[in-house]
Structure formats: structure tokens, C-alpha cells
């Protein structure tokens, strides 16, 4: 005699083996009118360091460096503003070549653009007559992702994911710098092979076909050196942070602001996977139901 009570048990076991349906979410959306006025709001300076004992160019003379070491623990964004995706982490470096006196105008900040509807800009600025460089890595952590992605068990990048940044330079004497996208997957960091050095919108429309190199954001004065880097396609199935790297190097007169007015990561995949305790309870329920069905089957036979 067929025991129909066993059919729901099979369906239950299949259900707990399959993850929930994935959702496509906008994870990061920095940009817009965060505060009123045209003044700038400086990055958090708690971990800022000034030094004049290093040499970062081909000239043997010592250079002056003003920097915040890369960190995913200490907030880098200003504490005096708030809004969508307003919190970010990372580090930056501002260097004056061949001169150990402090920088006249070091600036790592959110630059105000004025009244409502205008967009603020993230800027890293150096002013020097003898050459220098400015650069950094800015990262937005999963804990701050939008639309509930911060609470999900797994965030991943798909062929439909788009990472984009709008680049401006505000009319300074050198260009806006070179930008690359950055992904933290698990505990490892990856940087894109694709770069942007001009004004406008830089987009990686499909991170699954883009090539990426493993790197350590803190391994050089400008947070990346591609000499010897190996770029290959990667799978991002445990995304912990998203962001970008930028650097601008110039000899001679250097009055540069590397900056952007928008950074967005759209349509990331996010799957809610049941917690181990939930799976255990479901499995126990399935076993109990199976045992009950077998006892009824024996009673009927």
C-alpha cells in the first residue's frame, strides 16, 4: 500500500537543501547633497601621520608625506556629515617630492558644492611646486550596504552588476588621476585591470569578465603598484566591501585634486542562506516526520 504521508517529507528535505531566491540590490550609492555650503569637511584625522624621512620618487632627496594608513576598522569619512552611503573606510597619501617642509595645502575631504541639489565631491589634493602625488583607497563595507544587503548571509557580483564612478577635477592644473575599482572578497582584496584617467563616468559593467589582481592596499605609498601583478577573471561570492583606488603623480608644478562626485554599485546578488541552527531544526523536523510516517506505514501493513 502506498504511503502518501512520505511525500511531504521528501519535499521538506529538498526545500532545506536549496538557498532562498536571490535578490538584485543596489549596495552602494555615494553622491549628492550631503550638507549646505561650499566649505569642505575633512576626513577623520585620528590616524593621520606626517613624515619627512621617506623617498618616493627617483630623486635621492627626501620627501614630505602626509597620510592615513589603510584600515577597514577606523572610519575615514568625516564624522560631521551623514546621508546615503556616507560612511567609508580606507586610507590616503599626499606627498611633496624633494622637500621635507610640510605641505602648504594638504586636503583630504568632502568638498561642498553649495545649495540644495548640488553634489559634493570627494577630493585628495596636493599643491607643490616641485612635483608630488596624491592617492588613496576608499571602501564601503558590507555592514553599511543598502536595501537590506548588509543583513544578508551572502553578497556576490554577477554579470548584471555595475560598478561606476563619476570623475571630476575642478579645473586644477593637472588631470584627475587614474582610477581602478576594488573588491574585498572574504579577506582578500582585488583591483581591476581596467582604469580611467579622464573626466566622466567610469563603469565596469560586468565584473565577471573583467580581470582583477590580488593585492594588499597598504603595500605602497599610493596603495597599488601594478608591477608584477597578475590579472585574471575572478569569482566574487563573499563580498565584504566595495570601493575604488586612485592615484595622481606629477613632476614640476603640482596643483591637483583627484576627486569624484558619485560612486555606485548596482544590482549585486544577495542570498539569504538559513543559519546553521535553523537548518538543524528543519532537519530534525524532517527526521521526526519521517519516523512518524514509517511507524504509520508499519501499523497499516
C-alpha contacts under 8 A as a table, 3 or more apart, distances in Angstrom:
res1	aa1	res2	aa2	distance
1	X	301	X	7.70
3	X	6	X	6.08
3	X	293	X	7.80
3	X	297	X	6.44
4	X	7	X	5.67
5	X	8	X	6.47
5	X	9	X	7.49
5	X	293	X	6.01
6	X	9	X	5.28
6	X	10	X	6.68
6	X	290	X	6.80
6	X	293	X	6.03
7	X	10	X	5.36
7	X	11	X	6.56
8	X	11	X	5.03
8	X	12	X	6.14
9	X	12	X	5.10
9	X	13	X	6.36
9	X	286	X	6.11
9	X	289	X	6.51
9	X	290	X	6.31
10	X	13	X	5.25
10	X	14	X	6.38
11	X	14	X	5.16
11	X	15	X	6.20
12	X	15	X	5.07
12	X	16	X	6.50
12	X	286	X	6.66
13	X	16	X	5.53
13	X	17	X	6.58
13	X	283	X	7.26
13	X	286	X	6.58
14	X	17	X	5.27
14	X	18	X	6.64
15	X	18	X	5.49
16	X	19	X	7.45
16	X	279	X	6.78
16	X	282	X	7.08
16	X	283	X	7.69
19	X	271	X	7.23
19	X	272	X	7.09
19	X	273	X	5.54
19	X	274	X	7.50
20	X	271	X	6.39
20	X	272	X	5.96
20	X	273	X	6.44
21	X	271	X	6.69
21	X	272	X	7.92
22	X	269	X	6.25
22	X	270	X	5.57
22	X	271	X	4.74
22	X	272	X	7.49
23	X	269	X	5.84
23	X	270	X	5.45
23	X	271	X	6.61
24	X	267	X	4.73
24	X	268	X	5.44
24	X	269	X	4.94
24	X	270	X	6.49
25	X	146	X	7.78
25	X	147	X	6.52
25	X	149	X	7.04
25	X	266	X	6.37
25	X	267	X	4.59
25	X	268	X	5.32
25	X	269	X	6.59
25	X	270	X	7.19
26	X	29	X	7.41
26	X	146	X	6.45
26	X	147	X	6.79
26	X	264	X	7.90
26	X	265	X	6.09
26	X	266	X	4.11
26	X	267	X	5.09
26	X	268	X	6.38
27	X	145	X	4.76
27	X	146	X	4.78
27	X	147	X	6.88
27	X	149	X	6.55
27	X	264	X	7.69
27	X	265	X	5.70
27	X	266	X	6.05
27	X	267	X	7.40
27	X	268	X	6.67
28	X	85	X	6.00
28	X	140	X	7.24
28	X	145	X	5.86
28	X	146	X	6.19
28	X	263	X	7.32
28	X	264	X	5.12
28	X	265	X	5.05
28	X	266	X	7.07
29	X	84	X	6.52
29	X	85	X	5.72
29	X	262	X	7.39
29	X	263	X	5.98
29	X	264	X	4.41
29	X	265	X	6.65
30	X	84	X	6.26
30	X	85	X	5.11
30	X	86	X	6.43
30	X	262	X	5.50
30	X	263	X	5.12
30	X	264	X	6.21
31	X	34	X	7.90
31	X	84	X	7.82
31	X	119	X	6.42
31	X	120	X	6.79
31	X	121	X	7.66
31	X	261	X	5.67
31	X	262	X	4.37
31	X	263	X	6.57
32	X	117	X	7.20
32	X	118	X	6.57
32	X	119	X	4.34
32	X	120	X	6.05
32	X	261	X	7.45
32	X	262	X	7.43
33	X	36	X	7.51
33	X	113	X	7.89
33	X	115	X	7.85
33	X	116	X	6.25
33	X	117	X	5.91
33	X	118	X	5.53
33	X	119	X	4.91
33	X	120	X	5.94
34	X	81	X	6.64
34	X	82	X	6.46
34	X	83	X	6.10
34	X	119	X	7.77
34	X	120	X	6.92
35	X	81	X	6.79
35	X	112	X	7.02
36	X	112	X	7.11
36	X	113	X	7.92
36	X	114	X	5.88
36	X	115	X	5.57
36	X	116	X	7.05
37	X	112	X	5.78
37	X	113	X	6.53
37	X	114	X	4.42
37	X	115	X	6.16
38	X	111	X	6.85
38	X	112	X	4.14
38	X	113	X	4.90
38	X	114	X	4.75
39	X	111	X	6.35
39	X	112	X	5.26
39	X	113	X	7.89
40	X	109	X	6.09
40	X	110	X	5.41
40	X	111	X	4.23
40	X	112	X	5.33
41	X	78	X	6.29
41	X	80	X	7.34
41	X	81	X	7.94
41	X	109	X	5.35
41	X	110	X	5.11
41	X	111	X	6.51
41	X	112	X	7.65
42	X	45	X	7.78
42	X	77	X	7.95
42	X	78	X	5.89
42	X	107	X	7.33
42	X	108	X	5.90
42	X	109	X	4.04
42	X	110	X	6.31
43	X	76	X	5.70
43	X	77	X	5.04
43	X	78	X	4.59
43	X	79	X	7.90
43	X	108	X	5.84
43	X	109	X	5.05
43	X	110	X	7.35
44	X	47	X	7.81
44	X	75	X	7.08
44	X	76	X	5.16
44	X	77	X	5.89
44	X	78	X	5.19
44	X	79	X	6.80
45	X	48	X	5.01
45	X	68	X	7.60
45	X	76	X	7.84
47	X	68	X	5.74
47	X	69	X	7.26
48	X	66	X	7.26
48	X	67	X	5.62
48	X	68	X	4.54
48	X	69	X	7.53
49	X	66	X	5.84
49	X	67	X	5.36
49	X	68	X	6.09
50	X	64	X	7.56
50	X	65	X	5.82
50	X	66	X	4.55
50	X	67	X	6.56
51	X	54	X	7.42
51	X	64	X	5.92
51	X	65	X	5.35
51	X	66	X	6.60
52	X	62	X	6.63
52	X	63	X	5.68
52	X	64	X	4.41
52	X	65	X	6.24
52	X	100	X	5.09
52	X	101	X	7.61
53	X	62	X	6.11
53	X	63	X	6.86
53	X	64	X	7.36
53	X	100	X	7.88
54	X	62	X	5.63
54	X	63	X	5.76
54	X	64	X	7.27
54	X	65	X	7.70
55	X	59	X	7.77
55	X	60	X	6.80
55	X	61	X	6.75
55	X	62	X	4.91
55	X	63	X	5.36
55	X	97	X	7.85
55	X	98	X	7.93
56	X	62	X	7.96
56	X	63	X	6.79
56	X	97	X	7.26
56	X	221	X	7.52
57	X	60	X	7.69
57	X	97	X	6.91
59	X	98	X	7.03
60	X	98	X	7.83
61	X	97	X	7.94
61	X	98	X	4.93
61	X	99	X	7.34
62	X	97	X	7.28
62	X	98	X	5.29
62	X	99	X	6.32
62	X	100	X	6.31
63	X	95	X	6.94
63	X	96	X	5.77
63	X	97	X	4.72
63	X	98	X	4.77
63	X	99	X	5.11
63	X	100	X	5.23
64	X	95	X	5.69
64	X	96	X	5.20
64	X	97	X	6.69
64	X	98	X	7.61
64	X	99	X	6.09
64	X	100	X	4.62
64	X	101	X	6.48
64	X	102	X	6.37
64	X	103	X	7.31
65	X	93	X	6.95
65	X	94	X	5.78
65	X	95	X	4.43
65	X	96	X	6.49
66	X	93	X	5.97
66	X	94	X	5.19
66	X	95	X	6.36
66	X	103	X	7.85
66	X	106	X	7.52
67	X	91	X	7.42
67	X	92	X	5.53
67	X	93	X	4.25
67	X	94	X	6.05
68	X	91	X	5.10
68	X	92	X	5.44
68	X	93	X	6.57
69	X	90	X	7.71
69	X	91	X	5.24
69	X	92	X	6.89
69	X	218	X	7.02
70	X	90	X	4.81
70	X	91	X	4.08
70	X	92	X	7.16
70	X	137	X	7.53
70	X	217	X	6.75
70	X	218	X	5.64
71	X	74	X	5.89
71	X	89	X	6.57
71	X	90	X	5.13
71	X	91	X	6.45
72	X	75	X	7.39
72	X	89	X	5.54
72	X	90	X	5.98
72	X	139	X	7.88
73	X	89	X	7.44
74	X	89	X	6.66
75	X	87	X	7.06
75	X	88	X	6.21
75	X	89	X	5.01
75	X	90	X	7.73
76	X	87	X	7.73
76	X	88	X	5.96
76	X	89	X	4.76
76	X	90	X	6.26
76	X	91	X	7.00
77	X	86	X	7.28
77	X	87	X	5.68
77	X	88	X	5.40
77	X	89	X	6.69
78	X	81	X	6.28
78	X	109	X	7.59
78	X	110	X	7.70
79	X	82	X	7.85
81	X	86	X	7.48
82	X	86	X	5.46
82	X	87	X	7.73
83	X	86	X	5.18
85	X	88	X	7.58
85	X	140	X	7.55
85	X	144	X	6.96
85	X	145	X	7.40
85	X	146	X	7.52
87	X	140	X	6.94
87	X	144	X	7.45
88	X	138	X	6.41
88	X	139	X	5.46
88	X	140	X	4.82
88	X	141	X	7.12
89	X	138	X	5.69
89	X	139	X	5.03
89	X	140	X	6.34
89	X	141	X	7.61
90	X	136	X	7.45
90	X	137	X	5.31
90	X	138	X	4.73
90	X	139	X	5.64
91	X	136	X	5.53
91	X	137	X	5.59
91	X	138	X	6.65
92	X	108	X	7.79
92	X	124	X	7.83
92	X	134	X	7.62
92	X	135	X	5.64
92	X	136	X	3.84
92	X	137	X	6.38
92	X	222	X	7.45
92	X	223	X	7.91
93	X	133	X	7.89
93	X	134	X	5.74
93	X	135	X	5.45
93	X	136	X	6.02
93	X	221	X	6.60
93	X	222	X	6.24
94	X	106	X	6.86
94	X	124	X	7.58
94	X	125	X	7.37
94	X	126	X	6.30
94	X	132	X	7.70
94	X	133	X	5.97
94	X	134	X	4.51
94	X	135	X	6.68
95	X	103	X	7.97
95	X	126	X	7.38
95	X	132	X	5.23
95	X	133	X	5.21
95	X	134	X	6.34
96	X	99	X	6.38
96	X	100	X	7.77
96	X	103	X	6.77
96	X	126	X	7.70
96	X	128	X	6.37
96	X	130	X	7.23
96	X	131	X	6.29
96	X	132	X	4.46
96	X	133	X	6.88
97	X	130	X	6.18
97	X	131	X	5.44
97	X	132	X	4.96
98	X	130	X	7.10
99	X	130	X	7.96
103	X	106	X	5.77
103	X	126	X	7.63
103	X	127	X	7.38
103	X	128	X	7.40
104	X	127	X	6.84
104	X	128	X	7.61
105	X	125	X	7.58
105	X	126	X	6.31
105	X	127	X	5.85
106	X	124	X	7.99
106	X	125	X	6.05
106	X	126	X	5.47
106	X	127	X	7.23
107	X	123	X	7.27
107	X	124	X	5.74
107	X	125	X	4.97
107	X	126	X	6.82
108	X	122	X	7.74
108	X	123	X	5.71
108	X	124	X	4.57
108	X	125	X	6.43
109	X	122	X	5.98
109	X	123	X	5.51
109	X	124	X	6.81
110	X	120	X	6.43
110	X	121	X	5.59
110	X	122	X	4.65
110	X	123	X	6.23
111	X	120	X	5.50
111	X	121	X	5.13
111	X	122	X	6.24
111	X	123	X	6.72
112	X	119	X	7.51
112	X	120	X	4.88
112	X	121	X	6.93
113	X	118	X	5.80
113	X	119	X	5.86
113	X	120	X	5.19
113	X	121	X	7.60
114	X	118	X	6.25
115	X	118	X	6.11
119	X	261	X	6.26
120	X	261	X	6.00
121	X	259	X	6.14
121	X	260	X	5.31
121	X	261	X	4.39
121	X	262	X	7.60
122	X	259	X	5.08
122	X	260	X	5.46
122	X	261	X	6.48
123	X	257	X	5.82
123	X	258	X	5.58
123	X	259	X	4.29
123	X	260	X	7.02
124	X	134	X	6.22
124	X	135	X	6.72
124	X	136	X	7.97
124	X	257	X	5.50
124	X	258	X	5.34
124	X	259	X	6.45
125	X	134	X	6.50
125	X	255	X	7.38
125	X	256	X	5.53
125	X	257	X	4.31
125	X	258	X	6.47
126	X	132	X	7.40
126	X	133	X	7.10
126	X	134	X	6.38
126	X	254	X	6.91
126	X	255	X	5.84
126	X	256	X	5.75
126	X	257	X	6.89
127	X	253	X	7.95
127	X	254	X	5.52
127	X	255	X	4.36
127	X	256	X	6.66
128	X	131	X	6.14
128	X	132	X	6.93
128	X	253	X	6.06
128	X	254	X	5.13
128	X	255	X	6.42
129	X	252	X	5.91
129	X	253	X	4.18
129	X	254	X	5.89
130	X	251	X	6.46
130	X	252	X	4.77
130	X	253	X	5.71
130	X	254	X	7.11
131	X	249	X	7.74
131	X	250	X	5.32
131	X	251	X	3.94
131	X	252	X	4.55
131	X	253	X	5.79
131	X	254	X	5.45
132	X	249	X	5.96
132	X	250	X	5.60
132	X	251	X	6.40
132	X	254	X	6.55
133	X	247	X	7.10
133	X	248	X	5.39
133	X	249	X	4.27
133	X	250	X	6.23
134	X	222	X	7.26
134	X	247	X	5.67
134	X	248	X	5.36
134	X	249	X	6.73
134	X	258	X	7.45
135	X	222	X	5.34
135	X	223	X	7.40
135	X	245	X	7.43
135	X	246	X	5.19
135	X	247	X	3.94
135	X	248	X	6.19
135	X	258	X	7.65
136	X	222	X	6.15
136	X	223	X	6.14
136	X	245	X	5.74
136	X	246	X	5.60
136	X	247	X	6.55
137	X	217	X	7.22
137	X	223	X	6.76
137	X	243	X	7.32
137	X	244	X	5.76
137	X	245	X	4.33
137	X	246	X	6.57
138	X	243	X	5.53
138	X	244	X	5.71
138	X	245	X	6.61
139	X	182	X	7.88
139	X	241	X	6.17
139	X	242	X	5.45
139	X	243	X	4.25
139	X	244	X	6.71
140	X	144	X	6.91
140	X	145	X	7.49
140	X	241	X	5.39
140	X	242	X	5.34
140	X	243	X	5.94
141	X	144	X	5.55
141	X	145	X	6.68
141	X	240	X	6.00
141	X	241	X	4.21
141	X	242	X	6.64
142	X	145	X	4.99
142	X	149	X	7.42
142	X	150	X	5.23
142	X	239	X	7.26
142	X	240	X	4.98
142	X	241	X	5.31
142	X	242	X	7.94
143	X	150	X	4.79
143	X	151	X	7.36
144	X	150	X	5.84
145	X	148	X	7.10
145	X	149	X	5.57
145	X	150	X	4.78
146	X	149	X	5.82
146	X	150	X	6.59
147	X	150	X	7.73
148	X	151	X	5.63
148	X	152	X	6.95
149	X	152	X	5.29
149	X	155	X	7.08
149	X	270	X	6.37
152	X	155	X	7.06
152	X	270	X	6.56
152	X	271	X	6.40
152	X	272	X	5.20
152	X	273	X	7.76
153	X	270	X	7.69
153	X	271	X	6.41
153	X	272	X	5.22
153	X	273	X	5.75
154	X	237	X	7.19
154	X	238	X	5.91
154	X	239	X	7.43
154	X	270	X	5.62
154	X	271	X	5.30
154	X	272	X	6.53
154	X	273	X	7.27
155	X	237	X	6.42
155	X	238	X	5.69
155	X	239	X	5.36
155	X	240	X	7.76
155	X	268	X	6.89
155	X	269	X	5.69
155	X	270	X	4.38
155	X	271	X	6.55
156	X	236	X	5.43
156	X	237	X	4.31
156	X	238	X	5.75
156	X	239	X	5.59
156	X	268	X	6.07
156	X	269	X	5.07
156	X	270	X	6.24
157	X	160	X	7.87
157	X	161	X	5.86
157	X	207	X	6.84
157	X	208	X	7.33
157	X	235	X	7.76
157	X	236	X	5.56
157	X	237	X	6.69
157	X	239	X	7.66
157	X	268	X	5.25
157	X	269	X	5.91
158	X	161	X	5.30
158	X	206	X	7.12
158	X	207	X	6.94
158	X	208	X	6.30
158	X	268	X	6.55
158	X	269	X	6.47
159	X	205	X	7.65
159	X	206	X	4.77
159	X	207	X	6.45
159	X	208	X	5.67
159	X	209	X	7.72
160	X	205	X	7.17
160	X	206	X	6.19
160	X	267	X	6.37
160	X	268	X	7.56
161	X	205	X	6.40
161	X	206	X	5.95
161	X	207	X	6.85
161	X	265	X	7.17
161	X	266	X	5.74
161	X	267	X	4.90
161	X	268	X	5.32
161	X	269	X	7.90
162	X	203	X	6.72
162	X	204	X	5.75
162	X	205	X	4.48
162	X	206	X	6.25
162	X	207	X	7.44
162	X	264	X	7.97
162	X	265	X	5.74
162	X	266	X	5.35
162	X	267	X	6.84
163	X	181	X	7.56
163	X	203	X	5.58
163	X	204	X	5.24
163	X	205	X	6.52
163	X	263	X	7.78
163	X	264	X	5.98
163	X	265	X	4.52
163	X	266	X	6.63
164	X	201	X	6.68
164	X	202	X	5.48
164	X	203	X	4.17
164	X	204	X	6.41
164	X	263	X	5.88
164	X	264	X	5.40
164	X	265	X	6.45
165	X	201	X	5.55
165	X	202	X	5.28
165	X	203	X	6.53
165	X	260	X	6.93
165	X	261	X	7.70
165	X	262	X	5.48
165	X	263	X	4.44
165	X	264	X	6.44
166	X	199	X	7.58
166	X	200	X	5.49
166	X	201	X	4.25
166	X	202	X	6.31
166	X	260	X	5.54
166	X	261	X	5.76
166	X	262	X	5.18
166	X	263	X	6.70
167	X	176	X	7.22
167	X	198	X	7.39
167	X	199	X	5.11
167	X	200	X	5.25
167	X	201	X	6.14
167	X	202	X	7.48
167	X	259	X	6.21
167	X	260	X	4.37
167	X	261	X	6.51
167	X	262	X	7.70
168	X	176	X	6.43
168	X	199	X	5.52
168	X	200	X	6.96
168	X	258	X	7.45
168	X	259	X	5.71
168	X	260	X	5.35
168	X	261	X	6.97
169	X	172	X	6.34
169	X	175	X	6.57
169	X	176	X	4.89
169	X	199	X	7.44
169	X	256	X	7.55
169	X	257	X	5.67
169	X	258	X	5.90
169	X	259	X	5.91
169	X	260	X	7.69
170	X	257	X	7.20
172	X	175	X	7.34
172	X	255	X	6.06
172	X	256	X	5.41
172	X	257	X	6.61
173	X	254	X	7.10
173	X	255	X	5.66
173	X	256	X	6.21
174	X	250	X	7.80
174	X	254	X	6.97
174	X	255	X	6.64
174	X	256	X	5.48
175	X	197	X	7.60
175	X	198	X	7.17
175	X	248	X	7.86
175	X	256	X	7.06
175	X	258	X	7.66
176	X	197	X	6.69
176	X	198	X	6.67
176	X	199	X	7.08
176	X	248	X	7.05
176	X	256	X	7.17
176	X	257	X	6.37
176	X	258	X	4.55
176	X	259	X	6.60
177	X	197	X	5.57
177	X	198	X	7.64
177	X	246	X	6.37
177	X	247	X	5.40
177	X	248	X	4.23
177	X	249	X	7.58
177	X	258	X	5.62
178	X	195	X	6.39
178	X	196	X	5.51
178	X	197	X	4.43
178	X	198	X	7.82
178	X	246	X	5.39
178	X	247	X	5.52
178	X	248	X	6.34
179	X	195	X	5.43
179	X	196	X	5.18
179	X	197	X	6.45
179	X	244	X	6.82
179	X	245	X	5.63
179	X	246	X	4.42
179	X	247	X	6.94
180	X	191	X	6.55
180	X	192	X	5.60
180	X	193	X	7.29
180	X	194	X	6.46
180	X	195	X	4.98
180	X	196	X	6.89
180	X	244	X	5.59
180	X	245	X	5.21
180	X	246	X	6.47
181	X	191	X	5.79
181	X	192	X	5.30
181	X	194	X	7.97
181	X	195	X	7.89
181	X	242	X	7.96
181	X	243	X	6.06
181	X	244	X	4.27
181	X	245	X	6.25
182	X	189	X	7.00
182	X	190	X	5.63
182	X	191	X	4.57
182	X	192	X	6.41
182	X	242	X	5.95
182	X	243	X	5.06
182	X	244	X	4.85
182	X	245	X	6.65
183	X	189	X	5.76
183	X	190	X	5.25
183	X	191	X	6.62
183	X	239	X	7.15
183	X	240	X	7.87
183	X	241	X	6.04
183	X	242	X	4.79
183	X	243	X	6.46
184	X	187	X	6.59
184	X	188	X	5.62
184	X	189	X	4.40
184	X	190	X	6.32
184	X	239	X	5.87
184	X	240	X	5.43
184	X	241	X	4.96
184	X	242	X	6.30
185	X	188	X	5.46
185	X	189	X	6.31
185	X	190	X	7.69
185	X	236	X	5.93
185	X	237	X	7.02
185	X	238	X	5.17
185	X	239	X	4.43
185	X	240	X	5.69
185	X	241	X	7.30
186	X	238	X	5.41
186	X	239	X	6.26
186	X	240	X	6.12
187	X	240	X	7.90
188	X	214	X	7.08
188	X	215	X	7.73
189	X	214	X	5.81
189	X	215	X	5.77
189	X	216	X	6.52
189	X	217	X	7.50
190	X	212	X	5.77
190	X	213	X	5.28
190	X	214	X	4.56
190	X	215	X	5.90
191	X	212	X	5.30
191	X	213	X	5.38
191	X	214	X	6.63
191	X	215	X	6.96
192	X	195	X	7.27
192	X	210	X	7.09
192	X	211	X	6.15
192	X	212	X	4.53
192	X	213	X	6.62
192	X	231	X	7.87
193	X	210	X	7.31
193	X	211	X	5.64
193	X	212	X	5.59
193	X	213	X	7.24
193	X	231	X	6.47
194	X	204	X	7.89
194	X	210	X	7.52
194	X	211	X	7.75
195	X	202	X	7.99
196	X	202	X	6.09
204	X	207	X	6.26
204	X	210	X	7.44
206	X	209	X	5.84
206	X	210	X	6.50
207	X	210	X	4.89
207	X	211	X	7.78
208	X	211	X	7.96
208	X	233	X	6.46
208	X	234	X	6.45
208	X	235	X	6.60
209	X	233	X	5.99
210	X	232	X	7.82
210	X	233	X	5.94
210	X	234	X	7.98
211	X	231	X	5.19
211	X	232	X	4.45
211	X	233	X	4.37
211	X	234	X	6.91
212	X	230	X	7.67
212	X	231	X	4.67
212	X	232	X	5.37
212	X	233	X	6.04
212	X	234	X	6.63
213	X	229	X	6.03
213	X	230	X	5.37
213	X	231	X	4.46
213	X	232	X	6.63
214	X	229	X	7.56
214	X	230	X	7.55
214	X	231	X	7.89
215	X	219	X	7.99
215	X	224	X	7.54
215	X	229	X	7.92
216	X	219	X	5.46
216	X	223	X	7.73
216	X	224	X	7.65
217	X	220	X	7.55
217	X	223	X	4.87
217	X	224	X	6.29
218	X	221	X	7.64
218	X	223	X	5.43
218	X	224	X	7.81
219	X	223	X	6.06
219	X	224	X	6.80
220	X	223	X	4.93
220	X	224	X	5.91
220	X	225	X	6.79
221	X	224	X	7.77
222	X	225	X	7.73
222	X	247	X	6.30
223	X	245	X	7.46
224	X	245	X	7.94
225	X	229	X	7.88
226	X	229	X	5.04
236	X	239	X	6.23
239	X	242	X	7.65
242	X	265	X	7.83
243	X	263	X	7.95
246	X	258	X	7.48
247	X	258	X	7.57
248	X	256	X	7.96
248	X	258	X	6.98
250	X	253	X	7.69
250	X	254	X	6.12
251	X	254	X	6.95
260	X	263	X	7.55
265	X	268	X	7.33
274	X	278	X	6.08
274	X	279	X	6.33
275	X	278	X	5.28
275	X	279	X	6.35
276	X	279	X	5.04
276	X	280	X	6.15
277	X	280	X	5.07
277	X	281	X	6.35
278	X	281	X	5.21
278	X	282	X	6.21
279	X	282	X	5.09
279	X	283	X	6.01
280	X	283	X	5.06
280	X	284	X	6.07
281	X	284	X	5.04
281	X	285	X	6.13
282	X	285	X	5.05
282	X	286	X	6.18
283	X	286	X	4.96
283	X	287	X	6.23
284	X	287	X	5.09
284	X	288	X	6.17
285	X	288	X	5.12
285	X	289	X	6.11
286	X	289	X	5.11
286	X	290	X	6.10
287	X	290	X	4.96
287	X	291	X	6.12
288	X	291	X	5.05
288	X	292	X	6.19
289	X	292	X	5.10
289	X	293	X	6.16
290	X	293	X	5.11
290	X	294	X	6.24
291	X	294	X	5.18
291	X	295	X	6.28
292	X	295	X	5.18
292	X	296	X	6.28
293	X	296	X	5.18
293	X	297	X	6.11
294	X	297	X	4.96
294	X	298	X	6.25
295	X	298	X	5.18
295	X	299	X	6.23
296	X	299	X	4.99
296	X	300	X	6.16
297	X	300	X	5.16
297	X	301	X	6.24
298	X	301	X	5.12
